[in-house]
Amino acid sequence: MKQWMCGNCGWIYDEAQGDPDSGIAPGTKWEDVPETWACPDCGARKGEFDMVEL
């Protein structure tokens, strides 16, 4: 499982946790997140996220 960080606000999408509040189930891989999904904090689009290694 990987983590992706919003380049605008720093919010982290963790594949293990998903984004249940936005309808993205835990365990959803980044490539399976719809292109229409947006950062829940600032509204940035998926293309504005970068993979991070923590």
mmCIF entry with sequence, helices, sheets and N, C-alpha, C, O atoms, coordinates in Angstrom:
data_MODEL
# 
_entry.id   MODEL 
# 
_entity.id                         1 
_entity.type                       polymer 
_entity.pdbx_number_of_molecules   1 
# 
_entity_poly.entity_id                      1 
_entity_poly.type                           'polypeptide(L)' 
_entity_poly.nstd_linkage                   no 
_entity_poly.nstd_monomer                   no 
_entity_poly.pdbx_seq_one_letter_code       MKQWMCGNCGWIYDEAQGDPDSGIAPGTKWEDVPETWACPDCGARKGEFDMVEL 
_entity_poly.pdbx_seq_one_letter_code_can   MKQWMCGNCGWIYDEAQGDPDSGIAPGTKWEDVPETWACPDCGARKGEFDMVEL 
_entity_poly.pdbx_strand_id                 A 
# 
loop_
_entity_poly_seq.entity_id 
_entity_poly_seq.num 
_entity_poly_seq.mon_id 
_entity_poly_seq.hetero 
1 1  MET n 
1 2  LYS n 
1 3  GLN n 
1 4  TRP n 
1 5  MET n 
1 6  CYS n 
1 7  GLY n 
1 8  ASN n 
1 9  CYS n 
1 10 GLY n 
1 11 TRP n 
1 12 ILE n 
1 13 TYR n 
1 14 ASP n 
1 15 GLU n 
1 16 ALA n 
1 17 GLN n 
1 18 GLY n 
1 19 ASP n 
1 20 PRO n 
1 21 ASP n 
1 22 SER n 
1 23 GLY n 
1 24 ILE n 
1 25 ALA n 
1 26 PRO n 
1 27 GLY n 
1 28 THR n 
1 29 LYS n 
1 30 TRP n 
1 31 GLU n 
1 32 ASP n 
1 33 VAL n 
1 34 PRO n 
1 35 GLU n 
1 36 THR n 
1 37 TRP n 
1 38 ALA n 
1 39 CYS n 
1 40 PRO n 
1 41 ASP n 
1 42 CYS n 
1 43 GLY n 
1 44 ALA n 
1 45 ARG n 
1 46 LYS n 
1 47 GLY n 
1 48 GLU n 
1 49 PHE n 
1 50 ASP n 
1 51 MET n 
1 52 VAL n 
1 53 GLU n 
1 54 LEU n 
# 
_struct_asym.id          A 
_struct_asym.entity_id   1 
# 
loop_
_struct_conf.conf_type_id 
_struct_conf.id 
_struct_conf.pdbx_PDB_helix_id 
_struct_conf.beg_label_comp_id 
_struct_conf.beg_label_asym_id 
_struct_conf.beg_label_seq_id 
_struct_conf.pdbx_beg_PDB_ins_code 
_struct_conf.end_label_comp_id 
_struct_conf.end_label_asym_id 
_struct_conf.end_label_seq_id 
_struct_conf.pdbx_end_PDB_ins_code 
_struct_conf.beg_auth_comp_id 
_struct_conf.beg_auth_asym_id 
_struct_conf.beg_auth_seq_id 
_struct_conf.end_auth_comp_id 
_struct_conf.end_auth_asym_id 
_struct_conf.end_auth_seq_id 
_struct_conf.pdbx_PDB_helix_class 
_struct_conf.details 
_struct_conf.pdbx_PDB_helix_length 
HELX_P HELX_P1 AA1 PRO A 20 ? SER A 22 ? PRO A 20 SER A 22 5 ? 3 
HELX_P HELX_P2 AA2 TRP A 30 ? ASP A 32 ? TRP A 30 ASP A 32 5 ? 3 
HELX_P HELX_P3 AA3 LYS A 46 ? GLU A 48 ? LYS A 46 GLU A 48 5 ? 3 
# 
_struct_conf_type.id          HELX_P 
_struct_conf_type.criteria    ? 
_struct_conf_type.reference   ? 
# 
_struct_sheet.id               AA1 
_struct_sheet.type             ? 
_struct_sheet.number_strands   3 
_struct_sheet.details          ? 
# 
loop_
_struct_sheet_order.sheet_id 
_struct_sheet_order.range_id_1 
_struct_sheet_order.range_id_2 
_struct_sheet_order.offset 
_struct_sheet_order.sense 
AA1 1 2 ? anti-parallel 
AA1 2 3 ? anti-parallel 
# 
loop_
_struct_sheet_range.sheet_id 
_struct_sheet_range.id 
_struct_sheet_range.beg_label_comp_id 
_struct_sheet_range.beg_label_asym_id 
_struct_sheet_range.beg_label_seq_id 
_struct_sheet_range.pdbx_beg_PDB_ins_code 
_struct_sheet_range.end_label_comp_id 
_struct_sheet_range.end_label_asym_id 
_struct_sheet_range.end_label_seq_id 
_struct_sheet_range.pdbx_end_PDB_ins_code 
_struct_sheet_range.beg_auth_comp_id 
_struct_sheet_range.beg_auth_asym_id 
_struct_sheet_range.beg_auth_seq_id 
_struct_sheet_range.end_auth_comp_id 
_struct_sheet_range.end_auth_asym_id 
_struct_sheet_range.end_auth_seq_id 
AA1 1 ILE A 12 ? ASP A 14 ? ILE A 12 ASP A 14 
AA1 2 GLN A 3  ? CYS A 6  ? GLN A 3  CYS A 6  
AA1 3 PHE A 49 ? VAL A 52 ? PHE A 49 VAL A 52 
# 
loop_
_atom_site.group_PDB 
_atom_site.id 
_atom_site.type_symbol 
_atom_site.label_atom_id 
_atom_site.label_alt_id 
_atom_site.label_comp_id 
_atom_site.label_asym_id 
_atom_site.label_entity_id 
_atom_site.label_seq_id 
_atom_site.pdbx_PDB_ins_code 
_atom_site.Cartn_x 
_atom_site.Cartn_y 
_atom_site.Cartn_z 
_atom_site.occupancy 
_atom_site.B_iso_or_equiv 
_atom_site.pdbx_formal_charge 
_atom_site.auth_seq_id 
_atom_site.auth_comp_id 
_atom_site.auth_asym_id 
_atom_site.auth_atom_id 
_atom_site.pdbx_PDB_model_num 
ATOM 1   N N  . MET A 1 1  ? 0.844   -1.184 0.000   1.00 0.00 ? 1  MET A N  1 
ATOM 2   C CA . MET A 1 1  ? 0.000   0.000  0.000   1.00 0.00 ? 1  MET A CA 1 
ATOM 3   C C  . MET A 1 1  ? 0.887   1.244  0.000   1.00 0.00 ? 1  MET A C  1 
ATOM 4   O O  . MET A 1 1  ? 1.902   1.309  0.693   1.00 0.00 ? 1  MET A O  1 
ATOM 5   N N  . LYS A 1 2  ? 0.475   2.225  -0.796  1.00 0.00 ? 2  LYS A N  1 
ATOM 6   C CA . LYS A 1 2  ? 1.251   3.454  -0.949  1.00 0.00 ? 2  LYS A CA 1 
ATOM 7   C C  . LYS A 1 2  ? 0.461   4.638  -0.419  1.00 0.00 ? 2  LYS A C  1 
ATOM 8   O O  . LYS A 1 2  ? -0.734  4.538  -0.138  1.00 0.00 ? 2  LYS A O  1 
ATOM 9   N N  . GLN A 1 3  ? 1.149   5.753  -0.289  1.00 0.00 ? 3  GLN A N  1 
ATOM 10  C CA . GLN A 1 3  ? 0.526   6.994  0.145   1.00 0.00 ? 3  GLN A CA 1 
ATOM 11  C C  . GLN A 1 3  ? 0.822   8.078  -0.886  1.00 0.00 ? 3  GLN A C  1 
ATOM 12  O O  . GLN A 1 3  ? 1.892   8.110  -1.494  1.00 0.00 ? 3  GLN A O  1 
ATOM 13  N N  . TRP A 1 4  ? -0.150  8.958  -1.065  1.00 0.00 ? 4  TRP A N  1 
ATOM 14  C CA . TRP A 1 4  ? -0.046  10.034 -2.046  1.00 0.00 ? 4  TRP A CA 1 
ATOM 15  C C  . TRP A 1 4  ? -0.374  11.346 -1.343  1.00 0.00 ? 4  TRP A C  1 
ATOM 16  O O  . TRP A 1 4  ? -1.341  11.420 -0.585  1.00 0.00 ? 4  TRP A O  1 
ATOM 17  N N  . MET A 1 5  ? 0.427   12.384 -1.590  1.00 0.00 ? 5  MET A N  1 
ATOM 18  C CA . MET A 1 5  ? 0.242   13.660 -0.917  1.00 0.00 ? 5  MET A CA 1 
ATOM 19  C C  . MET A 1 5  ? -0.225  14.731 -1.888  1.00 0.00 ? 5  MET A C  1 
ATOM 20  O O  . MET A 1 5  ? 0.284   14.849 -3.003  1.00 0.00 ? 5  MET A O  1 
ATOM 21  N N  . CYS A 1 6  ? -1.201  15.508 -1.443  1.00 0.00 ? 6  CYS A N  1 
ATOM 22  C CA . CYS A 1 6  ? -1.704  16.631 -2.224  1.00 0.00 ? 6  CYS A CA 1 
ATOM 23  C C  . CYS A 1 6  ? -0.615  17.698 -2.306  1.00 0.00 ? 6  CYS A C  1 
ATOM 24  O O  . CYS A 1 6  ? -0.080  18.127 -1.284  1.00 0.00 ? 6  CYS A O  1 
ATOM 25  N N  . GLY A 1 7  ? -0.290  18.122 -3.523  1.00 0.00 ? 7  GLY A N  1 
ATOM 26  C CA . GLY A 1 7  ? 0.721   19.141 -3.726  1.00 0.00 ? 7  GLY A CA 1 
ATOM 27  C C  . GLY A 1 7  ? 0.277   20.526 -3.296  1.00 0.00 ? 7  GLY A C  1 
ATOM 28  O O  . GLY A 1 7  ? 1.103   21.430 -3.165  1.00 0.00 ? 7  GLY A O  1 
ATOM 29  N N  . ASN A 1 8  ? -1.027  20.704 -3.072  1.00 0.00 ? 8  ASN A N  1 
ATOM 30  C CA . ASN A 1 8  ? -1.543  22.012 -2.667  1.00 0.00 ? 8  ASN A CA 1 
ATOM 31  C C  . ASN A 1 8  ? -1.597  22.181 -1.153  1.00 0.00 ? 8  ASN A C  1 
ATOM 32  O O  . ASN A 1 8  ? -1.167  23.203 -0.619  1.00 0.00 ? 8  ASN A O  1 
ATOM 33  N N  . CYS A 1 9  ? -2.131  21.168 -0.462  1.00 0.00 ? 9  CYS A N  1 
ATOM 34  C CA . CYS A 1 9  ? -2.371  21.347 0.979   1.00 0.00 ? 9  CYS A CA 1 
ATOM 35  C C  . CYS A 1 9  ? -1.664  20.320 1.860   1.00 0.00 ? 9  CYS A C  1 
ATOM 36  O O  . CYS A 1 9  ? -1.633  20.486 3.079   1.00 0.00 ? 9  CYS A O  1 
ATOM 37  N N  . GLY A 1 10 ? -1.093  19.256 1.271   1.00 0.00 ? 10 GLY A N  1 
ATOM 38  C CA . GLY A 1 10 ? -0.376  18.260 2.066   1.00 0.00 ? 10 GLY A CA 1 
ATOM 39  C C  . GLY A 1 10 ? -1.227  17.125 2.598   1.00 0.00 ? 10 GLY A C  1 
ATOM 40  O O  . GLY A 1 10 ? -0.722  16.269 3.324   1.00 0.00 ? 10 GLY A O  1 
ATOM 41  N N  . TRP A 1 11 ? -2.521  17.094 2.251   1.00 0.00 ? 11 TRP A N  1 
ATOM 42  C CA . TRP A 1 11 ? -3.383  15.991 2.701   1.00 0.00 ? 11 TRP A CA 1 
ATOM 43  C C  . TRP A 1 11 ? -2.859  14.689 2.118   1.00 0.00 ? 11 TRP A C  1 
ATOM 44  O O  . TRP A 1 11 ? -2.430  14.655 0.964   1.00 0.00 ? 11 TRP A O  1 
ATOM 45  N N  . ILE A 1 12 ? -2.888  13.625 2.898   1.00 0.00 ? 12 ILE A N  1 
ATOM 46  C CA . ILE A 1 12 ? -2.354  12.330 2.476   1.00 0.00 ? 12 ILE A CA 1 
ATOM 47  C C  . ILE A 1 12 ? -3.484  11.359 2.148   1.00 0.00 ? 12 ILE A C  1 
ATOM 48  O O  . ILE A 1 12 ? -4.377  11.132 2.965   1.00 0.00 ? 12 ILE A O  1 
ATOM 49  N N  . TYR A 1 13 ? -3.436  10.787 0.936   1.00 0.00 ? 13 TYR A N  1 
ATOM 50  C CA . TYR A 1 13 ? -4.313  9.671  0.588   1.00 0.00 ? 13 TYR A CA 1 
ATOM 51  C C  . TYR A 1 13 ? -3.529  8.397  0.858   1.00 0.00 ? 13 TYR A C  1 
ATOM 52  O O  . TYR A 1 13 ? -2.505  8.146  0.223   1.00 0.00 ? 13 TYR A O  1 
ATOM 53  N N  . ASP A 1 14 ? -4.004  7.607  1.786   1.00 0.00 ? 14 ASP A N  1 
ATOM 54  C CA . ASP A 1 14 ? -3.376  6.342  2.156   1.00 0.00 ? 14 ASP A CA 1 
ATOM 55  C C  . ASP A 1 14 ? -4.227  5.225  1.562   1.00 0.00 ? 14 ASP A C  1 
ATOM 56  O O  . ASP A 1 14 ? -5.404  5.093  1.898   1.00 0.00 ? 14 ASP A O  1 
ATOM 57  N N  . GLU A 1 15 ? -3.631  4.416  0.676   1.00 0.00 ? 15 GLU A N  1 
ATOM 58  C CA . GLU A 1 15 ? -4.390  3.337  0.031   1.00 0.00 ? 15 GLU A CA 1 
ATOM 59  C C  . GLU A 1 15 ? -5.016  2.402  1.057   1.00 0.00 ? 15 GLU A C  1 
ATOM 60  O O  . GLU A 1 15 ? -6.106  1.882  0.822   1.00 0.00 ? 15 GLU A O  1 
ATOM 61  N N  . ALA A 1 16 ? -4.360  2.177  2.178   1.00 0.00 ? 16 ALA A N  1 
ATOM 62  C CA . ALA A 1 16 ? -4.894  1.270  3.205   1.00 0.00 ? 16 ALA A CA 1 
ATOM 63  C C  . ALA A 1 16 ? -6.164  1.828  3.838   1.00 0.00 ? 16 ALA A C  1 
ATOM 64  O O  . ALA A 1 16 ? -7.054  1.071  4.225   1.00 0.00 ? 16 ALA A O  1 
ATOM 65  N N  . GLN A 1 17 ? -6.248  3.160  3.944   1.00 0.00 ? 17 GLN A N  1 
ATOM 66  C CA . GLN A 1 17 ? -7.403  3.793  4.587   1.00 0.00 ? 17 GLN A CA 1 
ATOM 67  C C  . GLN A 1 17 ? -8.468  4.238  3.600   1.00 0.00 ? 17 GLN A C  1 
ATOM 68  O O  . GLN A 1 17 ? -9.643  4.335  3.955   1.00 0.00 ? 17 GLN A O  1 
ATOM 69  N N  . GLY A 1 18 ? -8.068  4.510  2.366   1.00 0.00 ? 18 GLY A N  1 
ATOM 70  C CA . GLY A 1 18 ? -9.007  5.024  1.375   1.00 0.00 ? 18 GLY A CA 1 
ATOM 71  C C  . GLY A 1 18 ? -9.515  6.400  1.776   1.00 0.00 ? 18 GLY A C  1 
ATOM 72  O O  . GLY A 1 18 ? -8.840  7.131  2.501   1.00 0.00 ? 18 GLY A O  1 
ATOM 73  N N  . ASP A 1 19 ? -10.685 6.744  1.311   1.00 0.00 ? 19 ASP A N  1 
ATOM 74  C CA . ASP A 1 19 ? -11.361 7.995  1.675   1.00 0.00 ? 19 ASP A CA 1 
ATOM 75  C C  . ASP A 1 19 ? -12.853 7.694  1.768   1.00 0.00 ? 19 ASP A C  1 
ATOM 76  O O  . ASP A 1 19 ? -13.632 8.102  0.907   1.00 0.00 ? 19 ASP A O  1 
ATOM 77  N N  . PRO A 1 20 ? -13.248 6.966  2.834   1.00 0.00 ? 20 PRO A N  1 
ATOM 78  C CA . PRO A 1 20 ? -14.644 6.525  2.956   1.00 0.00 ? 20 PRO A CA 1 
ATOM 79  C C  . PRO A 1 20 ? -15.666 7.658  2.882   1.00 0.00 ? 20 PRO A C  1 
ATOM 80  O O  . PRO A 1 20 ? -16.771 7.461  2.378   1.00 0.00 ? 20 PRO A O  1 
ATOM 81  N N  . ASP A 1 21 ? -15.305 8.841  3.380   1.00 0.00 ? 21 ASP A N  1 
ATOM 82  C CA . ASP A 1 21 ? -16.236 9.972  3.332   1.00 0.00 ? 21 ASP A CA 1 
ATOM 83  C C  . ASP A 1 21 ? -16.550 10.395 1.898   1.00 0.00 ? 21 ASP A C  1 
ATOM 84  O O  . ASP A 1 21 ? -17.583 11.012 1.637   1.00 0.00 ? 21 ASP A O  1 
ATOM 85  N N  . SER A 1 22 ? -15.650 10.059 0.973   1.00 0.00 ? 22 SER A N  1 
ATOM 86  C CA . SER A 1 22 ? -15.851 10.382 -0.447  1.00 0.00 ? 22 SER A CA 1 
ATOM 87  C C  . SER A 1 22 ? -16.234 9.156  -1.271  1.00 0.00 ? 22 SER A C  1 
ATOM 88  O O  . SER A 1 22 ? -16.275 9.217  -2.500  1.00 0.00 ? 22 SER A O  1 
ATOM 89  N N  . GLY A 1 23 ? -16.518 8.033  -0.586  1.00 0.00 ? 23 GLY A N  1 
ATOM 90  C CA . GLY A 1 23 ? -16.941 6.827  -1.286  1.00 0.00 ? 23 GLY A CA 1 
ATOM 91  C C  . GLY A 1 23 ? -15.807 5.952  -1.785  1.00 0.00 ? 23 GLY A C  1 
ATOM 92  O O  . GLY A 1 23 ? -16.040 5.053  -2.593  1.00 0.00 ? 23 GLY A O  1 
ATOM 93  N N  . ILE A 1 24 ? -14.568 6.195  -1.320  1.00 0.00 ? 24 ILE A N  1 
ATOM 94  C CA . ILE A 1 24 ? -13.415 5.388  -1.724  1.00 0.00 ? 24 ILE A CA 1 
ATOM 95  C C  . ILE A 1 24 ? -13.110 4.421  -0.582  1.00 0.00 ? 24 ILE A C  1 
ATOM 96  O O  . ILE A 1 24 ? -12.673 4.837  0.491   1.00 0.00 ? 24 ILE A O  1 
ATOM 97  N N  . ALA A 1 25 ? -13.339 3.145  -0.816  1.00 0.00 ? 25 ALA A N  1 
ATOM 98  C CA . ALA A 1 25 ? -13.207 2.127  0.228   1.00 0.00 ? 25 ALA A CA 1 
ATOM 99  C C  . ALA A 1 25 ? -11.752 1.920  0.650   1.00 0.00 ? 25 ALA A C  1 
ATOM 100 O O  . ALA A 1 25 ? -10.842 2.084  -0.163  1.00 0.00 ? 25 ALA A O  1 
ATOM 101 N N  . PRO A 1 26 ? -11.529 1.559  1.926   1.00 0.00 ? 26 PRO A N  1 
ATOM 102 C CA . PRO A 1 26 ? -10.178 1.190  2.359   1.00 0.00 ? 26 PRO A CA 1 
ATOM 103 C C  . PRO A 1 26 ? -9.614  0.094  1.457   1.00 0.00 ? 26 PRO A C  1 
ATOM 104 O O  . PRO A 1 26 ? -10.336 -0.813 1.042   1.00 0.00 ? 26 PRO A O  1 
ATOM 105 N N  . GLY A 1 27 ? -8.324  0.186  1.160   1.00 0.00 ? 27 GLY A N  1 
ATOM 106 C CA . GLY A 1 27 ? -7.680  -0.794 0.290   1.00 0.00 ? 27 GLY A CA 1 
ATOM 107 C C  . GLY A 1 27 ? -7.725  -0.443 -1.176  1.00 0.00 ? 27 GLY A C  1 
ATOM 108 O O  . GLY A 1 27 ? -7.209  -1.194 -2.004  1.00 0.00 ? 27 GLY A O  1 
ATOM 109 N N  . THR A 1 28 ? -8.336  0.695  -1.525  1.00 0.00 ? 28 THR A N  1 
ATOM 110 C CA . THR A 1 28 ? -8.420  1.110  -2.934  1.00 0.00 ? 28 THR A CA 1 
ATOM 111 C C  . THR A 1 28 ? -7.082  1.672  -3.394  1.00 0.00 ? 28 THR A C  1 
ATOM 112 O O  . THR A 1 28 ? -6.590  2.661  -2.851  1.00 0.00 ? 28 THR A O  1 
ATOM 113 N N  . LYS A 1 29 ? -6.504  1.033  -4.392  1.00 0.00 ? 29 LYS A N  1 
ATOM 114 C CA . LYS A 1 29 ? -5.228  1.492  -4.948  1.00 0.00 ? 29 LYS A CA 1 
ATOM 115 C C  . LYS A 1 29 ? -5.427  2.822  -5.672  1.00 0.00 ? 29 LYS A C  1 
ATOM 116 O O  . LYS A 1 29 ? -6.504  3.116  -6.190  1.00 0.00 ? 29 LYS A O  1 
ATOM 117 N N  . TRP A 1 30 ? -4.359  3.615  -5.691  1.00 0.00 ? 30 TRP A N  1 
ATOM 118 C CA . TRP A 1 30 ? -4.423  4.947  -6.297  1.00 0.00 ? 30 TRP A CA 1 
ATOM 119 C C  . TRP A 1 30 ? -4.905  4.896  -7.740  1.00 0.00 ? 30 TRP A C  1 
ATOM 120 O O  . TRP A 1 30 ? -5.706  5.730  -8.160  1.00 0.00 ? 30 TRP A O  1 
ATOM 121 N N  . GLU A 1 31 ? -4.416  3.914  -8.503  1.00 0.00 ? 31 GLU A N  1 
ATOM 122 C CA . GLU A 1 31 ? -4.822  3.841  -9.916  1.00 0.00 ? 31 GLU A CA 1 
ATOM 123 C C  . GLU A 1 31 ? -6.309  3.537  -10.084 1.00 0.00 ? 31 GLU A C  1 
ATOM 124 O O  . GLU A 1 31 ? -6.868  3.746  -11.161 1.00 0.00 ? 31 GLU A O  1 
ATOM 125 N N  . ASP A 1 32 ? -6.958  3.039  -9.013  1.00 0.00 ? 32 ASP A N  1 
ATOM 126 C CA . ASP A 1 32 ? -8.384  2.740  -9.069  1.00 0.00 ? 32 ASP A CA 1 
ATOM 127 C C  . ASP A 1 32 ? -9.260  3.880  -8.547  1.00 0.00 ? 32 ASP A C  1 
ATOM 128 O O  . ASP A 1 32 ? -10.487 3.804  -8.619  1.00 0.00 ? 32 ASP A O  1 
ATOM 129 N N  . VAL A 1 33 ? -8.638  4.924  -8.026  1.00 0.00 ? 33 VAL A N  1 
ATOM 130 C CA . VAL A 1 33 ? -9.388  6.104  -7.588  1.00 0.00 ? 33 VAL A CA 1 
ATOM 131 C C  . VAL A 1 33 ? -9.835  6.846  -8.845  1.00 0.00 ? 33 VAL A C  1 
ATOM 132 O O  . VAL A 1 33 ? -9.011  7.112  -9.720  1.00 0.00 ? 33 VAL A O  1 
ATOM 133 N N  . PRO A 1 34 ? -11.115 7.185  -8.957  1.00 0.00 ? 34 PRO A N  1 
ATOM 134 C CA . PRO A 1 34 ? -11.604 7.850  -10.169 1.00 0.00 ? 34 PRO A CA 1 
ATOM 135 C C  . PRO A 1 34 ? -10.920 9.195  -10.420 1.00 0.00 ? 34 PRO A C  1 
ATOM 136 O O  . PRO A 1 34 ? -10.558 9.900  -9.478  1.00 0.00 ? 34 PRO A O  1 
ATOM 137 N N  . GLU A 1 35 ? -10.750 9.539  -11.681 1.00 0.00 ? 35 GLU A N  1 
ATOM 138 C CA . GLU A 1 35 ? -10.139 10.823 -12.046 1.00 0.00 ? 35 GLU A CA 1 
ATOM 139 C C  . GLU A 1 35 ? -10.983 12.000 -11.571 1.00 0.00 ? 35 GLU A C  1 
ATOM 140 O O  . GLU A 1 35 ? -10.475 13.114 -11.440 1.00 0.00 ? 35 GLU A O  1 
ATOM 141 N N  . THR A 1 36 ? -12.253 11.765 -11.315 1.00 0.00 ? 36 THR A N  1 
ATOM 142 C CA . THR A 1 36 ? -13.150 12.836 -10.870 1.00 0.00 ? 36 THR A CA 1 
ATOM 143 C C  . THR A 1 36 ? -13.035 13.110 -9.372  1.00 0.00 ? 36 THR A C  1 
ATOM 144 O O  . THR A 1 36 ? -13.577 14.100 -8.880  1.00 0.00 ? 36 THR A O  1 
ATOM 145 N N  . TRP A 1 37 ? -12.334 12.239 -8.644  1.00 0.00 ? 37 TRP A N  1 
ATOM 146 C CA . TRP A 1 37 ? -12.153 12.424 -7.204  1.00 0.00 ? 37 TRP A CA 1 
ATOM 147 C C  . TRP A 1 37 ? -11.303 13.661 -6.951  1.00 0.00 ? 37 TRP A C  1 
ATOM 148 O O  . TRP A 1 37 ? -10.430 13.994 -7.752  1.00 0.00 ? 37 TRP A O  1 
ATOM 149 N N  . ALA A 1 38 ? -11.558 14.345 -5.832  1.00 0.00 ? 38 ALA A N  1 
ATOM 150 C CA . ALA A 1 38 ? -10.789 15.539 -5.476  1.00 0.00 ? 38 ALA A CA 1 
ATOM 151 C C  . ALA A 1 38 ? -10.389 15.475 -4.008  1.00 0.00 ? 38 ALA A C  1 
ATOM 152 O O  . ALA A 1 38 ? -11.041 14.814 -3.200  1.00 0.00 ? 38 ALA A O  1 
ATOM 153 N N  . CYS A 1 39 ? -9.310  16.169 -3.680  1.00 0.00 ? 39 CYS A N  1 
ATOM 154 C CA . CYS A 1 39 ? -8.829  16.240 -2.301  1.00 0.00 ? 39 CYS A CA 1 
ATOM 155 C C  . CYS A 1 39 ? -9.961  16.730 -1.397  1.00 0.00 ? 39 CYS A C  1 
ATOM 156 O O  . CYS A 1 39 ? -10.587 17.747 -1.696  1.00 0.00 ? 39 CYS A O  1 
ATOM 157 N N  . PRO A 1 40 ? -10.232 16.028 -0.303  1.00 0.00 ? 40 PRO A N  1 
ATOM 158 C CA . PRO A 1 40 ? -11.321 16.443 0.577   1.00 0.00 ? 40 PRO A CA 1 
ATOM 159 C C  . PRO A 1 40 ? -11.035 17.738 1.340   1.00 0.00 ? 40 PRO A C  1 
ATOM 160 O O  . PRO A 1 40 ? -11.964 18.366 1.848   1.00 0.00 ? 40 PRO A O  1 
ATOM 161 N N  . ASP A 1 41 ? -9.778  18.143 1.427   1.00 0.00 ? 41 ASP A N  1 
ATOM 162 C CA . ASP A 1 41 ? -9.452  19.382 2.146   1.00 0.00 ? 41 ASP A CA 1 
ATOM 163 C C  . ASP A 1 41 ? -9.459  20.613 1.256   1.00 0.00 ? 41 ASP A C  1 
ATOM 164 O O  . ASP A 1 41 ? -9.979  21.657 1.650   1.00 0.00 ? 41 ASP A O  1 
ATOM 165 N N  . CYS A 1 42 ? -8.878  20.504 0.042   1.00 0.00 ? 42 CYS A N  1 
ATOM 166 C CA . CYS A 1 42 ? -8.750  21.720 -0.778  1.00 0.00 ? 42 CYS A CA 1 
ATOM 167 C C  . CYS A 1 42 ? -9.383  21.612 -2.164  1.00 0.00 ? 42 CYS A C  1 
ATOM 168 O O  . CYS A 1 42 ? -9.470  22.608 -2.882  1.00 0.00 ? 42 CYS A O  1 
ATOM 169 N N  . GLY A 1 43 ? -9.825  20.410 -2.549  1.00 0.00 ? 43 GLY A N  1 
ATOM 170 C CA . GLY A 1 43 ? -10.477 20.256 -3.847  1.00 0.00 ? 43 GLY A CA 1 
ATOM 171 C C  . GLY A 1 43 ? -9.536  20.011 -5.014  1.00 0.00 ? 43 GLY A C  1 
ATOM 172 O O  . GLY A 1 43 ? -9.974  19.988 -6.165  1.00 0.00 ? 43 GLY A O  1 
ATOM 173 N N  . ALA A 1 44 ? -8.233  19.824 -4.733  1.00 0.00 ? 44 ALA A N  1 
ATOM 174 C CA . ALA A 1 44 ? -7.271  19.557 -5.803  1.00 0.00 ? 44 ALA A CA 1 
ATOM 175 C C  . ALA A 1 44 ? -7.612  18.250 -6.515  1.00 0.00 ? 44 ALA A C  1 
ATOM 176 O O  . ALA A 1 44 ? -8.106  17.310 -5.893  1.00 0.00 ? 44 ALA A O  1 
ATOM 177 N N  . ARG A 1 45 ? -7.355  18.197 -7.786  1.00 0.00 ? 45 ARG A N  1 
ATOM 178 C CA . ARG A 1 45 ? -7.620  17.001 -8.586  1.00 0.00 ? 45 ARG A CA 1 
ATOM 179 C C  . ARG A 1 45 ? -6.539  15.951 -8.377  1.00 0.00 ? 45 ARG A C  1 
ATOM 180 O O  . ARG A 1 45 ? -5.446  16.253 -7.897  1.00 0.00 ? 45 ARG A O  1 
ATOM 181 N N  . LYS A 1 46 ? -6.849  14.744 -8.735  1.00 0.00 ? 46 LYS A N  1 
ATOM 182 C CA . LYS A 1 46 ? -5.955  13.598 -8.555  1.00 0.00 ? 46 LYS A CA 1 
ATOM 183 C C  . LYS A 1 46 ? -4.574  13.832 -9.160  1.00 0.00 ? 46 LYS A C  1 
ATOM 184 O O  . LYS A 1 46 ? -3.576  13.378 -8.601  1.00 0.00 ? 46 LYS A O  1 
ATOM 185 N N  . GLY A 1 47 ? -4.499  14.522 -10.278 1.00 0.00 ? 47 GLY A N  1 
ATOM 186 C CA . GLY A 1 47 ? -3.228  14.777 -10.942 1.00 0.00 ? 47 GLY A CA 1 
ATOM 187 C C  . GLY A 1 47 ? -2.290  15.691 -10.163 1.00 0.00 ? 47 GLY A C  1 
ATOM 188 O O  . GLY A 1 47 ? -1.119  15.825 -10.518 1.00 0.00 ? 47 GLY A O  1 
ATOM 189 N N  . GLU A 1 48 ? -2.794  16.319 -9.108  1.00 0.00 ? 48 GLU A N  1 
ATOM 190 C CA . GLU A 1 48 ? -1.971  17.219 -8.311  1.00 0.00 ? 48 GLU A CA 1 
ATOM 191 C C  . GLU A 1 48 ? -1.351  16.521 -7.099  1.00 0.00 ? 48 GLU A C  1 
ATOM 192 O O  . GLU A 1 48 ? -0.768  17.174 -6.234  1.00 0.00 ? 48 GLU A O  1 
ATOM 193 N N  . PHE A 1 49 ? -1.478  15.196 -7.038  1.00 0.00 ? 49 PHE A N  1 
ATOM 194 C CA . PHE A 1 49 ? -0.930  14.406 -5.936  1.00 0.00 ? 49 PHE A CA 1 
ATOM 195 C C  . PHE A 1 49 ? 0.373   13.738 -6.385  1.00 0.00 ? 49 PHE A C  1 
ATOM 196 O O  . PHE A 1 49 ? 0.541   13.392 -7.555  1.00 0.00 ? 49 PHE A O  1 
ATOM 197 N N  . ASP A 1 50 ? 1.276   13.569 -5.441  1.00 0.00 ? 50 ASP A N  1 
ATOM 198 C CA . ASP A 1 50 ? 2.545   12.881 -5.686  1.00 0.00 ? 50 ASP A CA 1 
ATOM 199 C C  . ASP A 1 50 ? 2.703   11.740 -4.687  1.00 0.00 ? 50 ASP A C  1 
ATOM 200 O O  . ASP A 1 50 ? 2.320   11.871 -3.524  1.00 0.00 ? 50 ASP A O  1 
ATOM 201 N N  . MET A 1 51 ? 3.269   10.618 -5.143  1.00 0.00 ? 51 MET A N  1 
ATOM 202 C CA . MET A 1 51 ? 3.521   9.503  -4.245  1.00 0.00 ? 51 MET A CA 1 
ATOM 203 C C  . MET A 1 51 ? 4.605   9.909  -3.245  1.00 0.00 ? 51 MET A C  1 
ATOM 204 O O  . MET A 1 51 ? 5.599   10.537 -3.609  1.00 0.00 ? 51 MET A O  1 
ATOM 205 N N  . VAL A 1 52 ? 4.396   9.545  -1.993  1.00 0.00 ? 52 VAL A N  1 
ATOM 206 C CA . VAL A 1 52 ? 5.380   9.833  -0.949  1.00 0.00 ? 52 VAL A CA 1 
ATOM 207 C C  . VAL A 1 52 ? 5.797   8.546  -0.269  1.00 0.00 ? 52 VAL A C  1 
ATOM 208 O O  . VAL A 1 52 ? 5.015   7.602  -0.156  1.00 0.00 ? 52 VAL A O  1 
ATOM 209 N N  . GLU A 1 53 ? 7.022   8.520  0.175   1.00 0.00 ? 53 GLU A N  1 
ATOM 210 C CA . GLU A 1 53 ? 7.512   7.395  0.951   1.00 0.00 ? 53 GLU A CA 1 
ATOM 211 C C  . GLU A 1 53 ? 7.747   7.894  2.359   1.00 0.00 ? 53 GLU A C  1 
ATOM 212 O O  . GLU A 1 53 ? 8.585   8.766  2.588   1.00 0.00 ? 53 GLU A O  1 
ATOM 213 N N  . LEU A 1 54 ? 7.007   7.339  3.301   1.00 0.00 ? 54 LEU A N  1 
ATOM 214 C CA . LEU A 1 54 ? 7.119   7.767  4.690   1.00 0.00 ? 54 LEU A CA 1 
ATOM 215 C C  . LEU A 1 54 ? 7.861   6.737  5.503   1.00 0.00 ? 54 LEU A C  1 
ATOM 216 O O  . LEU A 1 54 ? 8.056   6.923  6.705   1.00 0.00 ? 54 LEU A O  1 
# 
